[in-house]
Amino acid sequence: MAQRRSKKELKKPPAVSEAEKKNEEEAPTSAFQQISGIFTQIAVMWVLSTLIMKALKYYNIAQDPEAEAQ
């Protein structure tokens, strides 16, 4: 059968050691994580700008110097 717990035991938060609390508060990101995050942002911006430029060219909104020369 399930064990019965007193109200005081139910109100207590689960026991977490001081070391675990400190690790959660001060979790520094490694240099690799920061660099990979920067490259990810650059890649996302490049993809978005490429897609936007293709859409603008498709609708003939972008100023294309090659098209103007012809």
C-alpha positions as CSV (number, residue, x, y, z in Angstrom):
1,M,0.0,0.0,0.0
2,A,1.0,3.6,-0.4
3,Q,2.8,5.2,2.5
4,R,0.9,7.9,4.3
5,R,2.8,11.2,4.9
6,S,2.1,13.8,7.5
7,K,1.2,17.3,6.4
8,K,4.6,18.6,7.5
9,E,6.4,16.1,5.3
10,L,4.2,17.1,2.3
11,K,4.9,20.8,2.7
12,K,8.7,20.3,2.7
13,P,10.4,20.9,-0.6
14,P,12.5,18.0,-1.9
15,A,16.0,18.0,-0.5
16,V,18.6,19.6,-2.8
17,S,22.2,19.9,-1.8
18,E,23.9,23.2,-1.6
19,A,26.4,22.2,-4.4
20,E,23.5,21.5,-6.8
21,K,21.9,24.9,-6.0
22,K,25.2,26.6,-6.6
23,N,25.7,24.8,-9.9
24,E,22.3,25.8,-11.2
25,E,22.8,29.5,-10.3
26,E,26.3,29.8,-11.7
27,A,26.3,27.7,-14.8
28,P,28.8,29.4,-17.1
29,T,28.6,28.6,-20.8
30,S,31.7,27.3,-22.2
31,A,33.7,29.1,-24.9
32,F,32.7,26.4,-27.4
33,Q,29.0,27.0,-26.7
34,Q,29.4,30.7,-27.1
35,I,31.2,30.4,-30.4
36,S,28.8,27.9,-31.8
37,G,25.9,30.2,-30.8
38,I,27.5,33.1,-32.7
39,F,28.0,30.9,-35.8
40,T,24.4,29.7,-35.5
41,Q,23.1,33.3,-35.4
42,I,25.3,34.2,-38.4
43,A,24.0,31.2,-40.4
44,V,20.4,31.9,-39.6
45,M,20.8,35.6,-40.6
46,W,22.5,34.6,-43.9
47,V,19.7,32.1,-44.7
48,L,17.0,34.6,-44.0
49,S,18.7,37.4,-46.0
50,T,19.2,35.0,-48.9
51,L,15.6,34.0,-48.9
52,I,14.4,37.6,-48.7
53,M,16.6,38.7,-51.6
54,K,15.4,35.8,-53.7
55,A,11.8,36.8,-52.9
56,L,12.5,40.4,-53.8
57,K,14.1,39.4,-57.1
58,Y,11.2,37.1,-57.9
59,Y,8.8,40.0,-57.5
60,N,11.2,42.4,-59.3
61,I,11.4,44.7,-56.2
62,A,15.1,44.5,-55.6
63,Q,17.4,46.8,-57.5
64,D,19.5,44.4,-59.5
65,P,22.5,46.2,-61.2
66,E,22.8,43.4,-63.8
67,A,19.2,43.7,-64.8
68,E,19.5,47.5,-65.1
69,A,22.6,47.3,-67.3
70,Q,20.8,45.2,-69.9
